[in-house]
Amino acid sequence: MMRSRVGILAMGLLGVATLMVAQKKFPILQPQMTVETGSYSAPHGKLGTKPAQPWSATTIGAAVDGKANPAKVVTLVGEIVDFSCYLQIGKRGEKHRACGQKCIETGQPIGLLTADGNLHMLMEEEHDPRRDGLTDFRKTAAEHTAHIMEVTGTHASHAGYSALYVTGYLKK
């Protein structure tokens, strides 16, 4: 009887520990590199427009069998970062702003670093215009590198990768 109780207690503690690990937030790399424009509770501004549907007609048209992957429209708050420098060496914040802007302007991936330490790739949602260089989100993101912004778009994830596809940046 005592062994049974000890076993049940051990399994319960293991379950609690597993749940705590699963819910653990990822720390932000290099926290000493601070942001001076905006905060997670008071973002500097907003990027993206809320789409009526998660995916645009050009994305649906480009999808395999006309069926885009599952996704949902969300709004996230985070720091605009150069995805490559952040993931490689933890660079972010005001001290990395000029370098991050240069990286984004020359084609490095754009990231959104949320308060829980998650890093989401940012890109334009409209598939064909994005492919054909008919969008200008990259320019706007570069302008807001190292700023904490509220970003609305279509969130998709697969196998540990997370992306937010932003609508509203078709060139006029």
N, C-alpha and C positions, 0 to 999 in steps of 0.2 A: 504494500500500500504506500509506504514512504517513497519507494523508488518511483512509483507511478506519479506521485505528487511532484517529486523533484524533476521528473521528465517533463511533466506538463509545464511546470514553472520555467524550466530551461527553454522549452519550445516557445513559450510566451515571451520570454526575454529576447530570444533570437528574433522573433517576429517584430517586436518593438524596435530592436536595433536595426533590422533590415528596413523597416519603415522610415526610421530616422535618417538612414543613409540615403534612401530613395528620395526623401524630401529635402535633403541637404542642398543648399544653394551653392553655386560655384562662386568663389571669390573673384573680384575684379583684379586682373593682373596689374601690377605696378600702381597701387593706390596712391603713391606719393605724387604721381603725375596727375595733377588736378585740372578740372574744368572750371573756367571762369565765366562762361556764358550759359545761363540756364541751370536748372537743377532738376532732379527727378520729380520733385514735388511742384516745381514751377518751371516747366520747359520754356525755352527761349522763343519757340514758335511752332508752327504746324507745317508738315509736309504731306502731300498726297490728298486726293479727294476720295470720298467714300463711293465706291462703285455700286451700281444697282445690283449687279451679279458679281460673284467672285472673279470670273474670268471674262475677258473681252471677246468679241466676235473673232478677232484675229488669232487669239490663243485657241479658242475652240476649233477654228478652221485649221490650225496647224497641228492639232492634237491627233494622236493615233485614233483612227475610227471616229474622229470628231468628239472624243471624250477626254477632256482634260483630267488630270489627277485631282483627287479630293482636296478642297481648300476652303477657308472661311475668311471673311472680311474681319479684320481686327485693327485696333489702335494700340500701339506700343509707345512707350517713352524710353528714350535712350540716347546715348552719345553717338554721334556720327563719327566713325573711325575708319581708317584705312585698314581693311580686314587683314591684309597680308602682314603689315608691320605689327598689328596688335597680336595676331595669333603666333607670329614668329618670335617676337621679342618683347611683347607687352607694351609697346609704345602707344600713347594716347594723351589726351589732355592738351592744354594750351602750349606746352613746351614742344609738342610734336605737331602742332597745327600746320606749319608751313610745309613740312615734309609730307604729312598726310594729304594735304591738298595737292601737292605735286604728284604723289602716287595715284590718287583718284583721277586727276586730270589726264594722266598718261595711261589709264586703263586698268589699274589694279582694282580688285573687288572692293565694294563699299560695304561697310558693316554698321550695324546698330547694336550697341552694347547696352543691355538693360541692367537695371539696378541689381538684379539677382545674379549677374555675371554671365548671362547667356549672350551669345553673339549670333546675330541673325544677318544673313547676307541681304543687301538691298539691291533691287534692280527695277527697271521699268516693267510694268505688267504687259503692255500691248506688244505681243510677240513680233509681228511683222515690222511695225515701225521701229521697235528696239533693234531688230536684226539689221534693218536698213539705215540706221543712223538718223531716224526721224524724231528722236526724243531728246530732251535736254535735262533729264533728271541728274545725270552725272555732274553737270555744271552747278546745279543747285546744291547737290550733296557736298561738292568740294567747297562751296561758299560757306557751308555750315559745319565743316570738319571741326571737331573738338567742341561743338555746341551740343547741349542736351535738347532734343527736339521731340515733339509728339508726331509720330508717323502712322498714317492710316494706309492700309493696303490689304492685299490678299495674302494670307499666310499659308504656306505649304511646307510640309516637312516629310522627310523620308530617311530612314536608316541613320539617324543622328544629325542629319543636315537640316537646317532651318532657313527659310527665305521669306522675305516680305516683298511682294511685288507691288510697286507703287504706281497709282494711276494719276493722270493729270498733267503729264509733261510732254505732250505731243508738240513738236515745233509748229509754230504758226506760219 
